[in-house]
Amino acid sequence: MALTKLERNFDRDQNDIMLLAQAGRLDPRVLKERYETELRPNIFSRVGMHDIALREGLEAYFPAS
């Protein structure tokens, strides 16, 4: 769920991810691993945009990581 919210990036998605991150319900390493193994192999267009969305999301929601 969090991966699709990172890509869509609407205000409500940003808020949802922030709440999950603050509550300790997301692990940035797991999020990145699942993106690379489960989601990215199934992306057929705009792969670079998805990569950027993940990177920027990780930086925004997990600044200490």
C-alpha positions as CSV (number, residue, x, y, z in Angstrom):
1,M,0.0,0.0,0.0
2,A,2.7,2.5,0.9
3,L,4.6,1.9,-2.4
4,T,1.5,2.9,-4.4
5,K,1.0,5.9,-2.2
6,L,4.5,7.0,-2.8
7,E,4.1,6.9,-6.5
8,R,0.7,8.6,-6.6
9,N,1.8,11.2,-4.1
10,F,-1.5,13.0,-3.4
11,D,-1.7,15.1,-0.3
12,R,-3.8,12.3,1.5
13,D,-1.2,9.8,0.4
14,Q,1.7,11.8,1.9
15,N,-0.3,12.2,5.1
16,D,-1.0,8.5,5.3
17,I,2.7,7.6,4.7
18,M,3.8,10.2,7.3
19,L,1.5,8.7,9.9
20,L,2.6,5.2,9.2
21,A,6.3,6.2,9.4
22,Q,5.8,8.2,12.6
23,A,3.9,5.2,14.2
24,G,6.9,3.0,13.3
25,R,4.7,0.8,11.0
26,L,7.1,1.2,8.0
27,D,10.7,0.1,7.8
28,P,12.5,2.0,5.0
29,R,14.8,-1.0,4.3
30,V,11.8,-3.3,3.8
31,L,10.0,-0.7,1.7
32,K,13.0,-0.3,-0.6
33,E,13.5,-4.1,-0.8
34,R,9.9,-4.7,-1.7
35,Y,10.0,-2.0,-4.3
36,E,13.0,-3.5,-5.9
37,T,11.8,-7.1,-5.8
38,E,8.0,-6.9,-6.1
39,L,7.0,-3.6,-7.7
40,R,9.8,-2.5,-10.0
41,P,10.0,-5.7,-12.1
42,N,6.3,-5.1,-13.0
43,I,6.7,-1.4,-14.0
44,F,6.7,-1.1,-17.8
45,S,6.8,2.7,-18.3
46,R,8.2,5.7,-16.4
47,V,10.5,3.5,-14.4
48,G,12.7,6.4,-13.6
49,M,9.8,8.4,-12.2
50,H,9.0,5.5,-9.9
51,D,12.6,5.3,-8.8
52,I,12.6,9.0,-8.0
53,A,9.3,8.8,-6.1
54,L,10.8,6.0,-3.9
55,R,14.0,7.9,-3.3
56,E,12.3,11.2,-2.5
57,G,9.8,9.4,-0.3
58,L,12.4,7.6,1.7
59,E,14.3,10.9,2.2
60,A,11.2,12.8,3.2
61,Y,9.7,10.2,5.6
62,F,12.8,8.6,6.9
63,P,15.4,11.4,7.0
64,A,17.7,9.5,9.4
65,S,17.9,6.4,7.2
